[in-house]
């Protein structure tokens, strides 16, 4: 049962990631923020893995990313001094430094 649940959640997070990302792998911020927090965190983790950026998955990191996305003033945010989130036209993209 737990394996089935995990497989379902993984499939759902991958499908959701495809739905809210574009050809440049940037994400629609409003759609991402509108997701259930559990699904949103899984989508974010899959997105970071897809970009092959170094990170340690934690609630603190995911909360930091969501706070940045919800902040209407900030347009860039650097993490681990190795990669940067960039907001533009309600989309967020990732840049390796």
KETI-380657 format. One record per atom (N, C-alpha, C, O): atom name; x, y, z. Coordinates in Angstrom, 1 decimal. Each point is the difference from the previous one (the first is absolute). Layout:
BEGIN
R   a       X       Y       Z
R  CA       X       Y       Z
...
This chain:
BEGIN
R   a       X       Y       Z
R   N     0.8    -1.2     0.0
R  CA    -0.8     1.2     0.0
R   C     0.8     1.3     0.0
R   O    -0.2     0.9    -0.8
R   N     1.2    -0.9     1.7
R  CA     0.9     1.2     0.0
R   C     0.7     0.2    -1.3
R   O     0.2     1.2    -0.4
R   N     0.3    -2.3    -0.2
R  CA     0.7     0.1    -1.3
R   C    -0.9     0.6    -1.0
R   O     0.4     0.8    -0.8
R   N    -1.7    -1.3     0.8
R  CA    -1.0     0.5    -1.0
R   C    -0.2     1.5     0.2
R   O    -0.1     0.8    -1.0
R   N     0.0    -0.3     2.3
R  CA    -0.2     1.4     0.3
R   C     1.2     0.8    -0.5
R   O    -0.2     1.0    -0.6
R   N     1.4    -1.5     0.8
R  CA     1.2     0.7    -0.4
R   C     0.1     0.1    -1.5
R   O     0.3     1.1    -0.6
R   N    -0.6    -2.2    -0.1
R  CA     0.0     0.0    -1.4
R   C    -1.1     1.0    -0.6
R   O     0.3     0.7    -0.9
R   N    -1.4    -0.7     1.5
R  CA    -1.1     0.9    -0.4
R   C     0.5     1.5     0.1
R   O    -0.2     0.8    -0.9
R   N     0.7    -0.5     2.1
R  CA     0.5     1.4     0.3
R   C     1.1     0.4    -1.0
R   O     0.0     1.1    -0.4
R   N     0.9    -2.0     0.1
R  CA     1.1     0.3    -0.9
R   C    -0.5     0.2    -1.4
R   O     0.4     1.0    -0.6
R   N    -1.4    -1.8     0.2
R  CA    -0.6     0.2    -1.4
R   C    -0.7     1.3     0.0
R   O     0.1     0.7    -1.0
R   N    -0.9    -0.4     2.0
R  CA    -0.7     1.3     0.1
R   C     0.9     1.2     0.0
R   O    -0.3     0.9    -0.7
R   N     1.4    -1.0     1.4
R  CA     0.9     1.1     0.1
R   C     0.7     0.2    -1.4
R   O     0.2     1.2    -0.4
R   N     0.2    -2.2    -0.3
R  CA     0.6     0.1    -1.3
R   C    -1.0     0.6    -1.0
R   O     0.3     0.8    -0.8
R   N    -1.6    -1.3     0.8
R  CA    -1.0     0.5    -0.9
R   C    -0.3     1.5     0.3
R   O    -0.1     0.7    -1.0
R   N     0.1    -0.4     2.2
R  CA    -0.3     1.4     0.4
R   C     1.2     0.9    -0.5
R   O    -0.2     1.1    -0.5
R   N     1.4    -1.6     0.7
R  CA     1.2     0.8    -0.4
R   C    -0.1     0.2    -1.5
R   O     0.3     1.2    -0.5
R   N    -0.7    -2.2    -0.3
R  CA    -0.1     0.2    -1.4
R   C    -1.1     1.0    -0.4
R   O     0.2     0.8    -0.9
R   N    -1.2    -0.8     1.7
R  CA    -1.1     0.9    -0.3
R   C     0.3     1.5     0.3
R   O    -0.4     0.9    -0.7
R   N     1.2    -0.6     1.7
R  CA     0.3     1.4     0.4
R   C     1.3     0.5    -0.5
R   O     0.4     1.1     0.3
R   N     0.4    -2.0    -1.0
R  CA     1.2     0.5    -0.6
R   C    -0.1     0.2    -1.5
R   O    -0.9    -0.5    -0.6
R   N     1.8     1.3     0.1
R  CA     0.0     0.3    -1.4
R   C     1.2    -0.7    -0.7
R   O     0.8    -0.7     0.7
R   N    -0.6     1.1    -2.0
R  CA     1.2    -0.7    -0.7
R   C     1.3     0.4     0.6
R   O     1.0    -0.7    -0.3
R   N    -0.9     1.8     1.0
R  CA     1.3     0.4     0.6
R   C     0.1    -0.5     1.5
R   O     0.9     0.4     0.7
R   N    -1.8    -1.2    -0.3
R  CA    -0.1    -0.6     1.3
R   C    -0.2     1.1     1.1
R   O     0.4    -0.2     1.2
R   N    -1.0     1.3    -1.5
R  CA    -0.4     1.0     1.0
R   C    -1.4    -0.4     0.4
R   O    -0.8    -0.6    -0.7
R   N     0.5     1.0     2.0
R  CA    -1.3    -0.4     0.6
R   C    -0.9     1.2     0.1
R   O     0.4     1.1     0.2
R   N    -1.7    -1.4    -0.4
R  CA    -1.0     1.0     0.2
R   C    -0.2     0.2     1.5
R   O    -0.4    -0.9     0.7
R   N     0.7     2.1    -0.2
R  CA     0.1     0.2     1.5
R   C    -1.4    -0.1     0.6
R   O    -0.2    -0.7     1.0
R   N    -0.8     1.3    -1.6
R  CA    -1.4    -0.1     0.5
R   C    -0.5    -1.4     0.1
R   O    -0.6    -0.4     1.0
R   N     0.8    -0.4    -2.0
R  CA    -0.4    -1.4     0.0
R   C     0.7    -0.8     1.1
R   O    -0.5    -0.8     0.7
R   N     1.8     1.1    -0.6
R  CA     0.8    -0.7     1.0
R   C    -0.4     0.3     1.4
R   O    -0.2    -0.9     0.8
R   N     0.0     2.2    -0.5
R  CA    -0.4     0.5     1.3
R   C    -1.4    -0.6     0.3
R   O    -0.4    -0.2     1.2
R   N    -0.5     0.1    -2.2
R  CA    -1.3    -0.5     0.2
R   C    -0.1    -1.5     0.3
R   O    -1.1    -0.5     0.4
R   N     2.1    -0.2    -0.5
R  CA     0.0    -1.5     0.2
R   C    -0.1    -0.2     1.5
R   O     0.4     0.8     0.9
R   N    -0.9    -2.0    -0.5
R  CA     0.0    -0.5     1.4
R   C     1.5     0.0     0.4
R   O     0.9    -0.4    -0.8
R   N    -0.6     0.8     2.0
R  CA     1.4     0.1     0.5
R   C     0.8    -1.3    -0.2
R   O     1.2     0.1    -0.4
R   N    -1.8    -1.2     0.6
R  CA     0.7    -1.3    -0.2
R   C     0.4    -0.2    -1.5
R   O     1.2    -0.3    -0.3
R   N    -2.1     0.6    -0.6
R  CA     0.3    -0.2    -1.4
R   C     0.9     1.1    -0.4
R   O     0.9    -0.3    -0.8
R   N    -1.1     1.5     1.2
R  CA     1.0     1.1    -0.3
R   C     1.4    -0.3     0.4
R   O     0.9     0.2    -0.8
R   N    -0.7    -0.8     1.9
R  CA     1.4    -0.3     0.5
R   C     0.6    -1.1    -0.9
R   O     1.1     0.0    -0.3
R   N    -1.9    -1.0     0.0
R  CA     0.4    -1.1    -0.9
R   C     0.4     0.5    -1.4
R   O     1.0    -0.4    -0.6
R   N    -1.8     1.3     0.1
R  CA     0.2     0.6    -1.3
R   C     1.3     0.8     0.0
R   O     0.9    -0.1    -0.9
R   N    -0.7     0.9     2.0
R  CA     1.2     0.8     0.1
R   C     1.3    -0.9     0.1
R   O     1.0     0.2    -0.7
R   N    -1.1    -1.3     1.5
R  CA     1.1    -0.9     0.1
R   C     0.3    -0.6    -1.4
R   O     1.2    -0.1    -0.4
R   N    -2.2    -0.4    -0.3
R  CA     0.2    -0.6    -1.3
R   C     0.6     1.0    -1.0
R   O     0.9    -0.3    -0.8
R   N    -1.3     1.6     0.9
R  CA     0.5     1.1    -0.8
R   C     1.5     0.2     0.2
R   O     0.8     0.1    -0.9
R   N    -0.4    -0.1     2.2
R  CA     1.4     0.2     0.4
R   C     0.8    -1.1    -0.5
R   O     1.1     0.1    -0.5
R   N    -1.6    -1.3     0.7
R  CA     0.7    -1.2    -0.5
R   C     0.2     0.0    -1.5
R   O     1.1    -0.3    -0.5
R   N    -2.1     0.7    -0.2
R  CA     0.0     0.1    -1.5
R   C     1.1     0.9    -0.4
R   O     0.7    -0.2    -1.0
R   N    -0.5     1.3     1.8
R  CA     1.1     1.0    -0.4
R   C     1.3    -0.4     0.5
R   O     1.0     0.6    -0.3
R   N    -0.9    -1.7     1.1
R  CA     1.3    -0.5     0.5
R   C     0.7     1.0     0.8
R   O     1.3     0.1    -0.1
R   N    -2.0     0.6     1.0
R  CA     0.7     1.0     0.8
R   C     0.3    -0.7     1.4
R   O    -0.8    -0.9     0.4
R   N     1.8     1.3     0.2
R  CA     0.3    -0.5     1.4
R   C    -0.9     0.6     1.0
R   O    -0.2     1.2     0.1
R   N    -0.5    -2.1     0.7
R  CA    -0.8     0.5     1.0
R   C    -0.3    -1.2     1.0
R   O     0.1    -1.2    -0.3
R   N    -0.4     1.6     1.5
R  CA    -0.4    -1.0     1.1
R   C    -1.5     0.2     0.2
R   O    -0.4     1.1     0.5
R   N    -0.4    -2.1    -0.9
R  CA    -1.4     0.2     0.2
R   C    -0.4     0.2     1.5
R   O     0.3    -0.8     0.8
R   N    -1.0     1.9    -0.6
R  CA    -0.5     0.2     1.4
R   C    -1.2     0.9     0.0
R   O    -0.2     0.7    -1.0
R   N    -0.6    -0.7     2.0
R  CA    -1.1     0.9     0.1
R   C     0.4     1.4     0.0
R   O    -0.7     0.9    -0.6
R   N     1.9    -0.6     1.2
R  CA     0.5     1.4     0.0
R   C     0.3     0.5    -1.4
R   O    -0.4     1.1    -0.3
R   N     1.0    -1.9    -0.5
R  CA     0.4     0.4    -1.4
R   C    -1.3     0.2    -0.8
R   O    -0.2     1.0    -0.7
R   N    -0.8    -1.9     0.8
R  CA    -1.2     0.1    -0.7
R   C    -0.8     1.3     0.4
R   O    -0.6     0.7    -0.8
R   N     0.6    -0.5     2.1
R  CA    -0.7     1.2     0.5
R   C     0.7     1.3    -0.5
R   O    -0.7     0.9    -0.3
R   N     2.0    -0.9     0.3
R  CA     0.7     1.1    -0.5
R   C    -0.3     0.3    -1.5
R   O    -0.2     1.1    -0.4
R   N     0.1    -2.2    -0.4
R  CA    -0.3     0.2    -1.4
R   C    -1.4     0.6    -0.1
R   O    -0.3     0.9    -0.8
R   N    -0.7    -1.5     1.5
R  CA    -1.4     0.5    -0.1
R   C    -0.1     1.4     0.5
R   O    -0.7     0.8    -0.6
R   N     1.4    -0.4     1.7
R  CA     0.0     1.4     0.4
R   C     0.5     0.9    -1.1
R   O    -0.5     1.1    -0.2
R   N     1.6    -1.5    -0.5
R  CA     0.5     0.8    -1.1
R   C    -1.0     0.2    -1.1
R   O    -0.2     1.0    -0.5
R   N    -0.5    -2.1     0.2
R  CA    -1.0     0.0    -1.1
R   C    -1.1     0.9     0.4
R   O    -0.6     0.6    -0.9
R   N     0.2    -0.6     2.1
R  CA    -1.2     0.8     0.5
R   C     0.4     1.5     0.2
R   O    -0.9     0.8     0.1
R   N     2.2    -0.5    -0.1
R  CA     0.4     1.4     0.2
R   C     0.0     0.7    -1.3
R   O     0.7    -0.3    -1.0
R   N    -1.6     1.3     0.9
R  CA    -0.1     0.7    -1.3
R   C     1.1     1.0    -0.3
R   O     0.1     0.4    -1.2
R   N     0.7    -0.1     2.1
R  CA     1.1     0.9    -0.2
R   C     1.3    -0.6    -0.5
R   O     0.6     0.5    -1.0
R   N    -0.2    -1.6     1.6
R  CA     1.2    -0.7    -0.4
R   C    -0.1    -0.6    -1.4
R   O    -1.0    -0.7    -0.3
R   N     2.0     0.8    -0.5
R  CA     0.0    -0.6    -1.3
R   C     1.1    -1.1    -0.2
R   O    -0.1    -0.9    -0.9
R   N     1.1     0.9     1.8
R  CA     1.0    -1.1     0.0
R   C     0.3    -0.4     1.4
R   O    -0.2     0.7     1.0
R   N     0.6    -2.0    -0.9
R  CA     0.4    -0.6     1.3
R   C     1.0    -1.0    -0.2
R   O    -0.2    -1.0    -0.7
R   N     1.4     1.2     1.4
R  CA     1.1    -0.9    -0.2
R   C     0.0    -1.1     1.2
R   O    -0.2     0.4     1.1
R   N     0.4    -1.6    -1.5
R  CA     0.0    -1.1     1.0
R   C     1.3    -0.8    -0.1
R   O     0.5    -0.2    -1.1
R   N     0.1    -0.1     2.2
R  CA     1.2    -0.8     0.1
R   C     1.2     0.7    -0.7
R   O     1.0    -0.7    -0.3
R   N    -1.1     1.9     0.0
R  CA     1.0     0.8    -0.8
R   C     0.3    -0.7    -1.3
R   O     1.0     0.3    -0.6
R   N    -1.9    -1.2     0.1
R  CA     0.3    -0.8    -1.2
R   C    -1.1     0.2    -1.0
R   O     0.2    -0.3    -1.2
R   N    -1.4     0.6     1.6
R  CA    -1.1     0.2    -1.0
R   C    -0.9     1.1     0.5
R   O    -0.1     0.3     1.1
R   N    -0.7     0.1    -2.1
R  CA    -0.9     1.2     0.2
R   C    -1.3    -0.2    -0.6
R   O    -0.2    -0.6    -1.1
R   N    -0.8     1.0     1.9
R  CA    -1.4     0.0    -0.5
R   C    -0.3     1.4    -0.6
R   O     0.4     1.0     0.6
R   N    -1.0    -1.0    -1.7
R  CA    -0.3     1.3    -0.7
R   C    -1.5     0.1    -0.4
R   O    -0.5    -0.9    -0.6
R   N    -0.1     1.9     1.1
R  CA    -1.5     0.2    -0.3
R   C    -0.1     1.0    -1.2
R   O     0.7     1.1     0.0
R   N    -1.6    -1.4    -0.9
R  CA    -0.2     0.9    -1.1
R   C    -1.4    -0.4    -0.6
R   O    -0.2    -1.1    -0.4
R   N    -0.7     2.1     0.3
R  CA    -1.3    -0.2    -0.6
R   C    -0.8    -1.2     0.6
R   O    -0.4    -0.9    -0.7
R   N     0.4     0.8     2.0
R  CA    -0.7    -1.0     0.8
R   C     0.6    -1.4    -0.3
R   O    -0.7    -1.0     0.1
R   N     1.9     0.9    -0.5
R  CA     0.7    -1.2    -0.2
R   C     1.3     0.0     0.8
R   O     0.6     1.0     0.3
R   N    -0.2    -2.2     0.2
R  CA     1.3    -0.1     0.7
R   C     0.9    -1.0    -0.8
R   O    -0.5    -1.0    -0.4
R   N     1.7     1.5     0.2
R  CA     1.0    -0.9    -0.6
R   C     1.2    -0.1     0.9
R   O     0.1     0.7     1.0
R   N     0.8    -1.7    -1.4
R  CA     1.1    -0.3     0.8
R   C     1.3     0.2    -0.8
R   O     0.1    -0.4    -1.1
R   N     0.9     1.0     1.7
R  CA     1.2     0.3    -0.6
R   C     1.2    -0.5     0.8
R   O     0.1     0.4     1.2
R   N     0.7    -1.2    -1.7
R  CA     1.2    -0.5     0.7
R   C     1.1     1.2    -0.1
R   O     0.1     0.6    -1.1
R   N     0.5    -0.4     2.2
R  CA     1.0     1.1     0.0
R   C     1.4    -0.5    -0.2
R   O     1.0     0.8     0.0
